[in-house]
Amino acid sequence: MPNLVIIGGSDAGIEAALRARELDPITDATVLVADQYPNFSICGIPYHVSGEVPDWRDLAHRRVEDLEAAGMRLLLDHRAELIEVADRRVRYTGPNGHEGAIAYDQLLIATGAVPQPPPIAGLHSLGPGDGVHMLHSMGDTLALTSYLAEHQVTDAVIVGGGYIGLEMAEALVTRGLRLTLLEQLPQLLPRTLDPQLATHVEAELGHNGVRVQTSTAVRSIEQLNSRLQAHGEGGRSWICDLVLVVTGVKPDSDLAAKAGARVGIRDAIAVDQRMRTSIDDVWAAGDCAETYHRLLATNTYLPLGTPAHKQGRVAGENALGGHRMFAGSLGTQVVRVFDLVAAATGIRCDEAVQQGFDPVTVESEVDDHKAYYPGATPIRIRVTGDKRTHRLLGAQLIGRRSAEIAKRVDIYAGAIHHRARVDEICDLDLSYTPPLGSPWDAVQAAARAWTKSVTQVPS
Ligand SMILES: Cc1cc2nc3c(=O)[nH]c(=O)nc-3n(C[C@H](O)[C@H](O)[C@H](O)COP(=O)(O)OP(=O)(O)OC[C@H]3O[C@@H](n4cnc5c(N)ncnc54)[C@H](O)[C@@H]3O)c2cc1C
């Protein structure tokens, strides 16, 4: 049986090791992890910072003992430094700086992503000890929570209005901080929502005391007495005790590139649907690699936890000689911001035009359940479909926390996965009881509105 070595012990790497051991309980699966936190749910970081999950250890998907009981060998605090392809060997630096090497028959690179900050003067000279933080790993999280515990922090600035910026805004407000959120583009969640829905997210943050400033790029950060000052364009500035920069990530692909693996979109490791890299017997999965987009039928870069898990599983199986294909991602995403939930799947109108579709987007407002039953709330849904073929291309939803937004976007995701036309959503046999839905569920009512808008009345 092959000796499988995995670099990276998060979603993709651990899924691969689990799958390999599940298929063959005598496979040698060794996971090199650069830090001490294997298999942590970094998606849960905002809920530890907020205090909703008080003990950070509870964010672990599985404990070290559980992983070892599954038969994998974990080398914690082991950073892979070099892949020697000709000798099938990975050189690493272990605890206390000791150097070593491990041989492989099959190698999976699952090094994930790293924060990609914008060019902000001062960012590289100031760090967590000064109150300037980034957030991707458990190490980053513990540095942030220590800083909050040990310093008098009353005002914070978040740079970046993507989903992590919004989740962290809620977390820091929950801890009692005064918060300003700065986004350089004209809207929040720019990669997820159309501006028509993003304005509702901005309003929800405003209702909860967050000062949101869009179209605002931070240019520099400096220390000012014992506080920090962030400067934007046009002479604007913000004085605070903590700056959190969460402006997106880039693939951690240097190791792979140095080994000669082809990198592609945004420097992510180029892979096929079997998760093969351009080097024989070297696989890649998760945020370090490209992602096959199911609707576009081409690779893209979508760093999310759900595809990372699936790709890891596919790579783990194939490294043992399997023929599994990664079915593809649609970028399906959901974020909760205070009492509001926003979700999206597929592509938006502007992306659809770029991809050669002839898209139409129709917005509807539909109650989450029968209006006569107490507590009904409106859901805004934007459905995008192709005018020529009526193929469903994307959907965006926004509604209250009680409105099952996450599960409703998944209905659209399932439909896109199976190449459905928009009107075929209406054929689905969905559940109904008045306190929870309607005979035509909200997702179906929105699909009907789209179909009506593009259907010519016969003359
Ligand atoms: C705050 C936050 C919230 C998120 N929320 C969501 C969400 O709600 N939904 C969602 O789908 N996604 C979410 N994500 C994204 C999701 O967490 C990532 O897409 C996912 O963790 C990617 O998994 P991965 O295994 O590819 O890489 P990562 O989780 O980045 O892990 C990389 C691993 O590689 C190790 N490593 C790196 N370099 C080396 C090296 N040279 N040697 C050895 N080990 C190395 C690291 O130590 C780590 O174990 C969130 C991310 C963050 C930061």
PDBQT file of the ligand as one rigid body, heavy atoms in Angstrom, charges set to zero:
ROOT
HETATM    1  C1  LIG A 501     -12.820  33.407   9.927  1.00  0.00    +0.000 C 
HETATM    2  C2  LIG A 501     -13.155  32.465   8.806  1.00  0.00    +0.000 A 
HETATM    3  C3  LIG A 501     -14.464  32.085   8.593  1.00  0.00    +0.000 A 
HETATM    4  C4  LIG A 501     -14.784  31.209   7.553  1.00  0.00    +0.000 A 
HETATM    5  N1  LIG A 501     -16.088  30.845   7.380  1.00  0.00    +0.000 NA
HETATM    6  C5  LIG A 501     -16.419  29.980   6.391  1.00  0.00    +0.000 A 
HETATM    7  C6  LIG A 501     -17.762  29.546   6.244  1.00  0.00    +0.000 A 
HETATM    8  O1  LIG A 501     -18.643  29.945   7.027  1.00  0.00    +0.000 OA
HETATM    9  N2  LIG A 501     -18.042  28.683   5.230  1.00  0.00    +0.000 N 
HETATM   10  C7  LIG A 501     -17.074  28.218   4.377  1.00  0.00    +0.000 A 
HETATM   11  O2  LIG A 501     -17.372  27.422   3.466  1.00  0.00    +0.000 OA
HETATM   12  N3  LIG A 501     -15.780  28.620   4.497  1.00  0.00    +0.000 NA
HETATM   13  C8  LIG A 501     -15.432  29.469   5.482  1.00  0.00    +0.000 A 
HETATM   14  N4  LIG A 501     -14.117  29.855   5.640  1.00  0.00    +0.000 N 
HETATM   15  C9  LIG A 501     -13.111  29.345   4.702  1.00  0.00    +0.000 C 
HETATM   16  C10 LIG A 501     -12.652  27.957   5.103  1.00  0.00    +0.000 C 
HETATM   17  O3  LIG A 501     -12.293  27.955   6.444  1.00  0.00    +0.000 OA
HETATM   18  C11 LIG A 501     -11.471  27.543   4.226  1.00  0.00    +0.000 C 
HETATM   19  O4  LIG A 501     -11.905  27.530   2.898  1.00  0.00    +0.000 OA
HETATM   20  C12 LIG A 501     -10.964  26.143   4.602  1.00  0.00    +0.000 C 
HETATM   21  O5  LIG A 501     -10.473  26.138   5.920  1.00  0.00    +0.000 OA
HETATM   22  C13 LIG A 501      -9.859  25.699   3.650  1.00  0.00    +0.000 C 
HETATM   23  O6  LIG A 501      -9.314  24.506   4.125  1.00  0.00    +0.000 OA
HETATM   24  P1  LIG A 501      -7.875  24.037   3.638  1.00  0.00    +0.000 P 
HETATM   25  O7  LIG A 501      -7.636  22.706   4.283  1.00  0.00    +0.000 OA
HETATM   26  O8  LIG A 501      -7.759  24.122   2.183  1.00  0.00    +0.000 OA
HETATM   27  O9  LIG A 501      -6.819  25.113   4.191  1.00  0.00    +0.000 OA
HETATM   28  P2  LIG A 501      -6.575  25.877   5.561  1.00  0.00    +0.000 P 
HETATM   29  O10 LIG A 501      -7.733  25.791   6.477  1.00  0.00    +0.000 OA
HETATM   30  O11 LIG A 501      -6.041  27.214   5.194  1.00  0.00    +0.000 OA
HETATM   31  O12 LIG A 501      -5.407  25.026   6.245  1.00  0.00    +0.000 OA
HETATM   32  C14 LIG A 501      -4.118  24.896   5.707  1.00  0.00    +0.000 C 
HETATM   33  C15 LIG A 501      -3.348  23.902   6.548  1.00  0.00    +0.000 C 
HETATM   34  O13 LIG A 501      -2.051  23.764   5.999  1.00  0.00    +0.000 OA
HETATM   35  C16 LIG A 501      -1.071  23.919   7.005  1.00  0.00    +0.000 C 
HETATM   36  N5  LIG A 501       0.139  24.371   6.315  1.00  0.00    +0.000 N 
HETATM   37  C17 LIG A 501       0.304  25.440   5.508  1.00  0.00    +0.000 A 
HETATM   38  N6  LIG A 501       1.554  25.465   5.026  1.00  0.00    +0.000 NA
HETATM   39  C18 LIG A 501       2.186  24.368   5.533  1.00  0.00    +0.000 A 
HETATM   40  C19 LIG A 501       3.488  23.840   5.402  1.00  0.00    +0.000 A 
HETATM   41  N7  LIG A 501       4.439  24.416   4.628  1.00  0.00    +0.000 N 
HETATM   42  N8  LIG A 501       3.795  22.706   6.068  1.00  0.00    +0.000 NA
HETATM   43  C20 LIG A 501       2.883  22.073   6.837  1.00  0.00    +0.000 A 
HETATM   44  N9  LIG A 501       1.640  22.550   6.999  1.00  0.00    +0.000 NA
HETATM   45  C21 LIG A 501       1.296  23.666   6.340  1.00  0.00    +0.000 A 
HETATM   46  C22 LIG A 501      -1.712  24.883   7.985  1.00  0.00    +0.000 C 
HETATM   47  O14 LIG A 501      -1.083  24.833   9.249  1.00  0.00    +0.000 OA
HETATM   48  C23 LIG A 501      -3.121  24.315   7.994  1.00  0.00    +0.000 C 
HETATM   49  O15 LIG A 501      -3.192  23.158   8.802  1.00  0.00    +0.000 OA
HETATM   50  C24 LIG A 501     -13.762  30.726   6.690  1.00  0.00    +0.000 A 
HETATM   51  C25 LIG A 501     -12.427  31.117   6.893  1.00  0.00    +0.000 A 
HETATM   52  C26 LIG A 501     -12.116  31.961   7.946  1.00  0.00    +0.000 A 
HETATM   53  C27 LIG A 501     -10.681  32.374   8.157  1.00  0.00    +0.000 C 
ENDROOT
TORSDOF 0
